[in-house]
Amino acid sequence: MSLTFPNRSRSYDEAGKRIRFVGHDGMFQISFSVAADAMTKIQPRTSADEAGYLATFDTESSVIRDVASKAYGRTRKSMYVLTSDDFG
């Protein structure tokens, strides 16, 4: 199976300063987080607050999901934290 993202929901984790979202590989749910610093690397004009990070996630979701898919393809874990290094 390949990784898909049928659920477009995402949420901001204030304590962890990251955006959370999920993907699915068949019946398995894979958890992803994107660190806030990665959001500002993807879109330098991102406001450093929840609304800004979520807006950037929404406009750049295809790039973020592509990076998530590549990370999953390399290691097949159940949880990933994507950082600014992943978007180099």
N, CA, C and O atoms as a MOPAC input file, in Angstrom:
PM7 MOZYME 1SCF
protein

 N      0.84500 1    -1.19000 1     0.00000 1
 C      0.00000 1     0.00000 1     0.00000 1
 C      0.88300 1     1.24400 1     0.00000 1
 O      2.07100 1     1.18900 1     0.31800 1
 N      0.28900 1     2.32800 1    -0.35300 1
 C      1.01500 1     3.59600 1    -0.30700 1
 C      0.32700 1     4.54200 1     0.66700 1
 O     -0.83600 1     4.35600 1     1.02400 1
 N      1.05200 1     5.53500 1     1.07700 1
 C      0.54200 1     6.50500 1     2.03400 1
 C     -0.45600 1     7.43700 1     1.35800 1
 O     -0.19500 1     7.95800 1     0.27300 1
 N     -1.59400 1     7.64100 1     2.00300 1
 C     -2.60900 1     8.56800 1     1.51800 1
 C     -3.00000 1     9.51100 1     2.64600 1
 O     -2.72200 1     9.25000 1     3.81700 1
 N     -3.64200 1    10.60000 1     2.27900 1
 C     -4.08300 1    11.60300 1     3.24600 1
 C     -5.56700 1    11.91300 1     3.01100 1
 O     -5.91300 1    13.00900 1     2.57000 1
 N     -6.44600 1    10.93800 1     3.31000 1
 C     -7.86800 1    11.15000 1     3.05000 1
 C     -8.52300 1    12.14800 1     4.00200 1
 O     -9.54600 1    12.74300 1     3.66500 1
 N     -7.95000 1    12.33200 1     5.17100 1
 C     -8.50000 1    13.25500 1     6.16700 1
 C     -7.67800 1    14.54300 1     6.12500 1
 O     -6.50300 1    14.52900 1     6.48900 1
 N     -8.26200 1    15.63100 1     5.69500 1
 C     -7.53900 1    16.89500 1     5.53700 1
 C     -7.44100 1    17.71500 1     6.82400 1
 O     -6.95500 1    18.84500 1     6.80300 1
 N     -7.90100 1    17.14700 1     7.94500 1
 C     -7.84200 1    17.91100 1     9.19300 1
 C     -6.40400 1    18.03800 1     9.68000 1
 O     -5.54700 1    17.21400 1     9.36500 1
 N     -6.16700 1    19.07400 1    10.44300 1
 C     -4.87900 1    19.35500 1    11.05700 1
 C     -5.15000 1    20.15900 1    12.30700 1
 O     -6.20700 1    20.77600 1    12.43200 1
 N     -4.20900 1    20.15800 1    13.23200 1
 C     -4.38300 1    20.92500 1    14.45900 1
 C     -3.04000 1    21.47000 1    14.90600 1
 O     -1.98300 1    20.94400 1    14.55600 1
 N     -3.10800 1    22.53600 1    15.68500 1
 C     -1.89100 1    23.15600 1    16.20000 1
 C     -1.65900 1    22.69700 1    17.62300 1
 O     -2.56400 1    22.76300 1    18.45500 1
 N     -0.46400 1    22.23600 1    17.90600 1
 C     -0.05600 1    21.80800 1    19.24100 1
 C      0.78700 1    22.93500 1    19.83500 1
 O      1.96800 1    23.07100 1    19.51600 1
 N      0.17800 1    23.73300 1    20.69400 1
 C      0.85600 1    24.89100 1    21.29200 1
 C      2.07300 1    24.46800 1    22.10700 1
 O      3.13100 1    25.08800 1    22.00600 1
 N      1.93400 1    23.43200 1    22.90400 1
 C      3.03600 1    22.99100 1    23.76700 1
 C      4.24000 1    22.53000 1    22.95100 1
 O      5.38400 1    22.82100 1    23.30000 1
 N      3.97800 1    21.81600 1    21.87100 1
 C      5.05900 1    21.31100 1    21.02900 1
 C      5.46400 1    22.23800 1    19.90800 1
 O      6.44100 1    21.97700 1    19.20600 1
 N      4.71000 1    23.33900 1    19.72600 1
 C      4.95700 1    24.29100 1    18.63200 1
 C      5.03900 1    23.56300 1    17.29400 1
 O      6.03600 1    23.64400 1    16.57600 1
 N      3.94300 1    22.83900 1    16.97700 1
 C      3.90800 1    22.09900 1    15.72000 1
 C      2.48100 1    21.88300 1    15.24700 1
 O      1.53000 1    21.98900 1    16.02100 1
 N      2.35100 1    21.58400 1    13.98700 1
 C      1.07600 1    21.24300 1    13.36400 1
 C      1.01200 1    19.72000 1    13.26100 1
 O      1.95700 1    19.07800 1    12.80200 1
 N     -0.10900 1    19.15800 1    13.69200 1
 C     -0.29800 1    17.70200 1    13.62700 1
 C     -1.28500 1    17.35400 1    12.51400 1
 O     -2.26100 1    18.06500 1    12.27500 1
 N     -0.99800 1    16.23100 1    11.83700 1
 C     -1.90600 1    15.69800 1    10.82800 1
 C     -1.63800 1    14.20700 1    10.69000 1
 O     -0.64300 1    13.70500 1    11.21400 1
 N     -2.50300 1    13.50500 1     9.99900 1
 C     -2.34200 1    12.05400 1     9.87000 1
 C     -2.41100 1    11.62100 1     8.41300 1
 O     -3.01900 1    12.27300 1     7.56300 1
 N     -1.76500 1    10.50400 1     8.16800 1
 C     -1.83700 1     9.81900 1     6.88800 1
 C     -2.25400 1     8.38600 1     7.14500 1
 O     -2.29800 1     7.93800 1     8.29100 1
 N     -2.56100 1     7.66900 1     6.07700 1
 C     -2.97400 1     6.26900 1     6.21900 1
 C     -2.25300 1     5.40800 1     5.18900 1
 O     -2.11900 1     5.76800 1     4.02000 1
 N     -1.79900 1     4.26900 1     5.66600 1
 C     -1.23500 1     3.23800 1     4.80600 1
 C     -2.12400 1     2.02200 1     4.99500 1
 O     -1.93000 1     1.23100 1     5.91700 1
 N     -3.09200 1     1.88600 1     4.11700 1
 C     -4.09300 1     0.84700 1     4.30700 1
 C     -4.88900 1     1.14400 1     5.56400 1
 O     -5.46800 1     2.22200 1     5.70000 1
 N     -4.91800 1     0.18600 1     6.48600 1
 C     -5.66200 1     0.38900 1     7.72300 1
 C     -4.82500 1     1.02000 1     8.83400 1
 O     -5.33800 1     1.25600 1     9.92800 1
 N     -3.54800 1     1.29600 1     8.57400 1
 C     -2.66000 1     1.86400 1     9.58300 1
 C     -2.65000 1     3.38900 1     9.51700 1
 O     -2.49500 1     3.97700 1     8.44700 1
 N     -2.81700 1     4.01900 1    10.68100 1
 C     -2.75700 1     5.47700 1    10.77200 1
 C     -1.33100 1     5.89300 1    11.12900 1
 O     -0.73200 1     5.35000 1    12.05800 1
 N     -0.80100 1     6.84900 1    10.39300 1
 C      0.54800 1     7.34800 1    10.60900 1
 C      0.43700 1     8.79600 1    11.07400 1
 O     -0.19200 1     9.62000 1    10.41000 1
 N      1.04500 1     9.10000 1    12.20800 1
 C      0.97600 1    10.45200 1    12.78200 1
 C      2.15900 1    11.28900 1    12.31400 1
 O      3.30400 1    10.83500 1    12.32000 1
 N      1.86200 1    12.51200 1    11.91000 1
 C      2.89100 1    13.45400 1    11.47900 1
 C      2.73900 1    14.76200 1    12.24000 1
 O      1.63500 1    15.16100 1    12.61200 1
 N      3.86800 1    15.42000 1    12.46400 1
 C      3.89800 1    16.77400 1    13.00800 1
 C      4.90300 1    17.56700 1    12.19100 1
 O      5.93200 1    17.04100 1    11.76700 1
 N      4.59600 1    18.83500 1    11.97700 1
 C      5.51900 1    19.74100 1    11.30600 1
 C      5.89200 1    20.82400 1    12.31000 1
 O      5.02600 1    21.54500 1    12.80500 1
 N      7.17500 1    20.93500 1    12.60600 1
 C      7.64300 1    21.93700 1    13.56100 1
 C      7.38800 1    23.34300 1    13.02400 1
 O      7.44100 1    23.57900 1    11.81700 1
 N      7.11200 1    24.26300 1    13.93000 1
 C      6.80800 1    25.64400 1    13.54900 1
 C      7.93800 1    26.27000 1    12.74400 1
 O      7.67500 1    27.04300 1    11.82300 1
 N      9.19800 1    25.95300 1    13.07000 1
 C     10.30500 1    26.52900 1    12.31500 1
 C     10.29100 1    26.08300 1    10.85800 1
 O     10.74300 1    26.81500 1     9.97800 1
 N      9.77300 1    24.88400 1    10.60400 1
 C      9.65400 1    24.41100 1     9.22200 1
 C      8.62100 1    25.23000 1     8.46200 1
 O      8.78000 1    25.47800 1     7.26700 1
 N      7.56900 1    25.64900 1     9.14600 1
 C      6.53100 1    26.44000 1     8.48100 1
 C      7.10400 1    27.77500 1     7.98900 1
 O      6.76300 1    28.23300 1     6.89800 1
 N      7.96000 1    28.38500 1     8.78000 1
 C      8.55200 1    29.65600 1     8.36000 1
 C      9.61900 1    29.45400 1     7.28700 1
 O      9.91700 1    30.38000 1     6.53200 1
 N     10.19400 1    28.26000 1     7.21200 1
 C     11.13100 1    27.97400 1     6.12300 1
 C     10.37500 1    27.79000 1     4.80800 1
 O     10.82200 1    28.24200 1     3.75400 1
 N      9.22300 1    27.11900 1     4.88600 1
 C      8.40600 1    26.89100 1     3.69900 1
 C      7.86000 1    28.22000 1     3.16900 1
 O      7.89200 1    28.48300 1     1.96700 1
 N      7.36900 1    29.03800 1     4.07200 1
 C      6.76800 1    30.33800 1     3.71800 1
 C      7.31200 1    31.38400 1     4.69600 1
 O      6.78000 1    31.53000 1     5.79600 1
 N      8.36700 1    32.11300 1     4.30700 1
 C      9.02400 1    33.05200 1     5.22700 1
 C      8.10300 1    34.11100 1     5.84600 1
 O      8.40200 1    34.61400 1     6.92900 1
 N      7.01200 1    34.45500 1     5.19800 1
 C      6.11700 1    35.48200 1     5.75400 1
 C      5.06300 1    34.92300 1     6.69700 1
 O      4.08900 1    35.60500 1     7.01400 1
 N      5.25000 1    33.68900 1     7.14700 1
 C      4.29800 1    33.07300 1     8.06600 1
 C      4.26500 1    33.82900 1     9.38700 1
 O      5.31000 1    34.10000 1     9.97800 1
 N      3.07100 1    34.16800 1     9.84800 1
 C      2.91700 1    34.78000 1    11.16900 1
 C      3.25100 1    33.73100 1    12.22700 1
 O      2.82000 1    32.58200 1    12.13400 1
 N      4.01700 1    34.13600 1    13.22400 1
 C      4.46700 1    33.20600 1    14.26500 1
 C      3.39000 1    33.00700 1    15.32500 1
 O      3.60000 1    33.29800 1    16.50200 1
 N      2.24000 1    32.50900 1    14.89300 1
 C      1.14600 1    32.19800 1    15.81400 1
 C      0.30800 1    31.07900 1    15.19400 1
 O      0.53000 1    30.68500 1    14.05000 1
 N     -0.64800 1    30.58100 1    15.95600 1
 C     -1.45800 1    29.46000 1    15.49700 1
 C     -2.11500 1    29.72600 1    14.13700 1
 O     -2.04600 1    28.88400 1    13.24100 1
 N     -2.74100 1    30.87500 1    13.98500 1
 C     -3.42800 1    31.19000 1    12.72500 1
 C     -2.44400 1    31.21700 1    11.55600 1
 O     -2.75500 1    30.72800 1    10.47000 1
 N     -1.27400 1    31.78200 1    11.77500 1
 C     -0.26700 1    31.85500 1    10.71500 1
 C      0.24500 1    30.48500 1    10.31400 1
 O      0.36500 1    30.18600 1     9.12600 1
 N      0.54900 1    29.65000 1    11.30200 1
 C      1.04400 1    28.30700 1    11.00100 1
 C     -0.01000 1    27.47200 1    10.28100 1
 O      0.30900 1    26.75800 1     9.33000 1
 N     -1.25800 1    27.55600 1    10.72400 1
 C     -2.32700 1    26.79500 1    10.07300 1
 C     -2.57700 1    27.28800 1     8.64900 1
 O     -2.82300 1    26.48800 1     7.74600 1
 N     -2.51400 1    28.59400 1     8.45000 1
 C     -2.70400 1    29.14800 1     7.10300 1
 C     -1.59900 1    28.66700 1     6.16300 1
 O     -1.87000 1    28.29700 1     5.02100 1
 N     -0.36900 1    28.67100 1     6.63900 1
 C      0.73300 1    28.18400 1     5.81000 1
 C      0.57100 1    26.69700 1     5.52700 1
 O      0.81000 1    26.24900 1     4.40500 1
 N      0.17100 1    25.93600 1     6.52700 1
 C     -0.06500 1    24.50900 1     6.30000 1
 C     -1.10400 1    24.32000 1     5.20100 1
 O     -0.91800 1    23.50100 1     4.30100 1
 N     -2.18100 1    25.06800 1     5.27200 1
 C     -3.25200 1    24.92000 1     4.28600 1
 C     -2.79200 1    25.28200 1     2.87500 1
 O     -3.13500 1    24.58200 1     1.92300 1
 N     -2.02900 1    26.35200 1     2.72500 1
 C     -1.59700 1    26.76700 1     1.38800 1
 C     -0.45400 1    25.90600 1     0.84800 1
 O     -0.28200 1    25.79600 1    -0.36600 1
 N      0.31900 1    25.30400 1     1.73300 1
 C      1.47200 1    24.50200 1     1.31100 1
 C      1.28200 1    23.01500 1     1.60300 1
 O      2.25700 1    22.26700 1     1.68500 1
 N      0.03800 1    22.58800 1     1.76000 1
 C     -0.23000 1    21.20100 1     2.16600 1
 C      0.31000 1    20.17200 1     1.18300 1
 O      0.73800 1    19.09800 1     1.60500 1
 N      0.30400 1    20.46000 1    -0.09300 1
 C      0.81400 1    19.46600 1    -1.04500 1
 C      2.31900 1    19.26600 1    -0.86900 1
 O      2.80200 1    18.13700 1    -0.95500 1
 N      3.06000 1    20.33600 1    -0.62700 1
 C      4.50100 1    20.23100 1    -0.37600 1
 C      4.74000 1    19.45500 1     0.92200 1
 O      5.58600 1    18.56300 1     0.97200 1
 N      3.99900 1    19.79700 1     1.95500 1
 C      4.16500 1    19.14500 1     3.25900 1
 C      3.84000 1    17.65600 1     3.15300 1
 O      4.56600 1    16.82800 1     3.70400 1
 N      2.78000 1    17.31200 1     2.46700 1
 C      2.41200 1    15.89800 1     2.32500 1
 C      3.41100 1    15.14300 1     1.45800 1
 O      3.64500 1    13.95700 1     1.68700 1
 N      4.00200 1    15.79900 1     0.47400 1
 C      5.05300 1    15.16000 1    -0.32800 1
 C      6.26900 1    14.82700 1     0.54100 1
 O      6.83000 1    13.73600 1     0.44200 1
 N      6.66800 1    15.77100 1     1.38800 1
 C      7.80000 1    15.53700 1     2.29000 1
 C      7.45800 1    14.42100 1     3.28100 1
 O      8.29800 1    13.57000 1     3.57400 1
 N      6.24000 1    14.42500 1     3.79000 1
 C      5.80000 1    13.37300 1     4.70900 1
 C      5.83700 1    12.00700 1     4.02300 1
 O      6.28100 1    11.02600 1     4.61900 1
 N      5.38000 1    11.94100 1     2.79000 1
 C      5.38400 1    10.67900 1     2.04800 1
 C      6.80500 1    10.17100 1     1.82300 1
 O      7.05900 1     8.97100 1     1.92600 1
 N      7.71900 1    11.06600 1     1.52000 1
 C      9.12100 1    10.66200 1     1.31800 1
 C      9.73100 1    10.15000 1     2.62000 1
 O     10.45000 1     9.15100 1     2.61900 1
 N      9.44700 1    10.83000 1     3.72700 1
 C      9.95700 1    10.37400 1     5.02500 1
 C      9.40700 1     8.98700 1     5.35200 1
 O     10.14600 1     8.11400 1     5.80700 1
 N      8.13500 1     8.78900 1     5.12500 1
 C      7.51100 1     7.50000 1     5.38900 1
 C      8.07800 1     6.41400 1     4.47400 1
 O      8.28900 1     5.28200 1     4.91000 1
 N      8.31800 1     6.74500 1     3.24000 1
 C      8.86900 1     5.78400 1     2.29400 1
 C     10.26100 1     5.29900 1     2.66400 1
 O     10.65000 1     4.18600 1     2.31000 1
 N     11.01600 1     6.13700 1     3.38100 1
 C     12.35800 1     5.75100 1     3.79400 1
 C     12.36700 1     4.81200 1     4.99200 1
 O     13.19600 1     3.90400 1     5.05200 1
 N     11.46200 1     5.00900 1     5.94900 1
 C     11.59400 1     4.27300 1     7.21400 1
 C     10.33800 1     3.55400 1     7.69500 1
 O     10.45200 1     2.67500 1     8.54900 1
 N      9.16800 1     3.87100 1     7.20200 1
 C      7.91500 1     3.20000 1     7.57100 1
 C      7.69300 1     3.11000 1     9.08200 1
 O      7.47900 1     2.02200 1     9.61600 1
 N      7.74300 1     4.24400 1     9.76200 1
 C      7.42800 1     4.30300 1    11.19300 1
 C      5.97300 1     4.72200 1    11.35600 1
 O      5.29000 1     5.01000 1    10.37300 1
 N      5.50500 1     4.75400 1    12.59700 1
 C      4.12100 1     5.14700 1    12.84400 1
 C      3.98800 1     6.60900 1    13.25800 1
 O      2.87500 1     7.12300 1    13.37400 1
 N      5.13400 1     7.29000 1    13.48400 1
 C      5.09000 1     8.68500 1    13.91500 1
 C      6.32300 1     9.42900 1    13.41300 1
 O      7.44000 1     8.91400 1    13.46600 1
 N      6.10200 1    10.64600 1    12.92700 1
 C      7.18400 1    11.47300 1    12.38000 1
 C      7.03600 1    12.90400 1    12.85700 1
 O      5.92400 1    13.41400 1    12.99200 1
 N      8.16700 1    13.54800 1    13.11000 1
 C      8.21500 1    14.99100 1    13.34700 1
 C      9.07700 1    15.56800 1    12.23300 1
 O     10.28100 1    15.31600 1    12.17500 1
 N      8.45700 1    16.33800 1    11.35600 1
 C      9.17700 1    16.96200 1    10.25200 1
 C      9.72200 1    18.30900 1    10.71700 1
 O      8.98800 1    19.11500 1    11.28800 1
 N     10.99900 1    18.55000 1    10.47700 1
 C     11.63500 1    19.79400 1    10.89700 1
 C     12.04300 1    20.59600 1     9.67200 1
 O     11.84200 1    20.15300 1     8.54100 1
 N     12.60700 1    21.75700 1     9.89000 1
 C     13.03900 1    22.59700 1     8.77700 1
 C     14.07000 1    21.88000 1     7.90200 1
 O     14.13500 1    22.14300 1     6.70200 1
 N     14.87300 1    20.98400 1     8.47300 1
 C     15.86100 1    20.21900 1     7.69100 1
 C     15.20300 1    19.33500 1     6.63200 1
 O     15.79700 1    19.06900 1     5.58700 1
 N     13.99000 1    18.88500 1     6.89800 1
 C     13.29100 1    18.03700 1     5.93700 1
 C     12.81900 1    18.82200 1     4.71100 1
 O     12.48700 1    18.23100 1     3.68400 1
 N     12.79100 1    20.14500 1     4.81800 1
 C     12.29000 1    20.98800 1     3.72800 1
 C     13.43800 1    21.74700 1     3.05500 1
 O     13.24000 1    22.84500 1     2.53500 1
 N     14.62500 1    21.16300 1     3.06900 1
 C     15.80500 1    21.81400 1     2.52700 1
 C     15.88300 1    21.73400 1     1.08100 1
 O     16.83200 1    22.24400 1     0.48500 1

